[in-house]
Amino acid sequence: MARRRISAADGLAALAAVESGSTARTDIATAVRFLLEELAELAPGKTVEVRVPPFGAVQCVGGLTHTRGTPPNVIETDAETWIGIATGTLSWDEAKAGARVLASGSRANLEGLLPVIRRRP
């Protein structure tokens, strides 16, 4: 189970603000971190590290446990892309095809885990 730092109410409020056009750093940071926490809750483990600099990172996906140094399976993206793929407004395949996601390692794939929350169209 992921260690929660952001309540669902606060996370969803920040996400709604960002989706409504807010560019406030606190809204973006809270939305990104909340969605990372949702991913860690959905896919607990330490096989893959998902990074959204400068806002946060989380280890997730069960399997071999990574304990030191740079993990062998890393996914990195920007905040806008992460919010898009985590909410389903952008597909994993579209993000990868557009070079908006960098994924290294044989298990660096979030297909089947996204979106972590579904937004109404």
Residue, then its C-alpha position, 0 to 999 in steps of 0.5 A: m500500500a502506498r504512503r498517502r500524503i495527499s487526500a483524495a479531496d485535495g488531489l481531485a480539487a487540484l486536478a480539477a483546477v489544472e484541468s480548468g486551466s490553472t497554471a499555479r505551481t501548487d495546483i500542478a504539483t498537487a495534481v501530479r503527486f496525487l496521481l502518482e500516489e494513485l498509481a502506486e496504490l493501483a500497482p504496488g511494488k518497486t520494479v518501475e520508477v515513474r518520474v515527473p520532475p520536478f514534482g515527484a517520483v514513485q516506485c510501483v509495479g510488483g516484481l523484482t525489488h530495486t533498493r540502490g542506485t538508479p532503478p533498471n526500469v524508469i519512466e520519465t515525463d513532464a507534468e502535462t503529459w503525466i496528467g494526460i495519461a493518468t486521467g486518460t485524456l492522452s493514451w500511453d501509445e500517443a505519449k510514447a509515439g510523440a516522444r513525450v514519455l521516456a521509458s528505459g528498461s524491459r518493464a518500463n511500461l504502464e500499459g494496462l495500468l492507465p488511466v489511474i483515474r477516469r475523467r468524464p469526457 
